[in-house]
């Protein structure tokens, strides 16, 4: 009888665990589906972006650097953002990325790349504390005083960025920068599923980013963000 009771306890524990896993998986799936469906309509083409008026800035989200060179993903984001700039969609670029250490600097690499492509230095703002998608958008709103923006990143990432922007009160549109296939994309897709769940709850609680500070209106001179 003792052995039978032990087996029943194990079985019941296993069933409860499976129910919990199933509910968690259903929650993750539902949140991801909701975020993608709610943001999809705001992913637009170059031509559609060209027809928009009053865009405060083109926000390019960081994606890693190799020393003084952008990764391929970041290079594509930069190329697409610069193309939008040259088409006259907005005359301001906001480079948001990780510059939390002296030996790792995404934003200066991004700015240098844009300058080499013919963008005026004064038209490029650097957000040195864009440590996450959520923080980049929070700071775009509160530090850089942007209200209507175009976000440039790969499509898998764009859904979450647009969802966060909307929940933070920004009028945001997205242009997907996907001219090629990227190594390790499957792993990124899996991480993005979890990141969407994280930011789903972040925009409910709305924690402050790591750093805030004085406002730097994106309508001004971007060179004030030089370091």
C-alpha positions, 0 to 999 in steps of 0.5 A: 500500500505504501508503494502504491501511495508513493506512485500516486503521489508521483503521478499526481505531481507529474500531472500537476507539473504538466498542467503548469507547463501547458498553461505557461506555454499557452500563455507564452504563445498567446502573448507572442501572437497578441504582440505580433498581431497588434504591431503588424499593421504598423510595419511599413514599406519605404514608399509608405514611410516616404508618405508620412509627415512629421517624423521626429526621428528615425530610431536605429536600434543597436545590434552589436559591433566588432571593434570599430565595425558594426555587425552585419545585422547592425550594418543592415539596420544602418543602411536602411535607416540612412536610406530613409534619411536620404529619402527625406523621411526625417532629417534626424537619426537616433542611434540607440545602443550599448555604451555601458563600458569604455571598451564597448561602444555601439553608438559611436560606431553607428554614428561614424558609419552614418557620417561616412555614408554622407549623413551630417554629424549634427543630424545624428543623436547618440543614446549611449544608454540604450541597453534594451529595446524597452530602455531605448524607446523609453529614453527616445520619449523622455530624453530625446522628446520624440513623439512620432518615430520610425524604428529600423530593425529586423522584422523578428525584433520589430514587432516587440519594438513597435508594441513597446513604443505604442504602450509608451505612448509613441506614434511609431512605425517600423521598417524591417531591415532584412536583406539577407539571412543571418547566422544564428537566427533560430536562436534569436527567434527563440530568445525573442519569444521570451523577450516579448513576454518580458516586455509585455509585463514591462509595459504594464509596470513601466519601470524607469530605465537604467539612466535618465537625465536632462532632456536632449530634444531630437529637434536640436543639434546631435553633436551635443551627444558626442563624448 
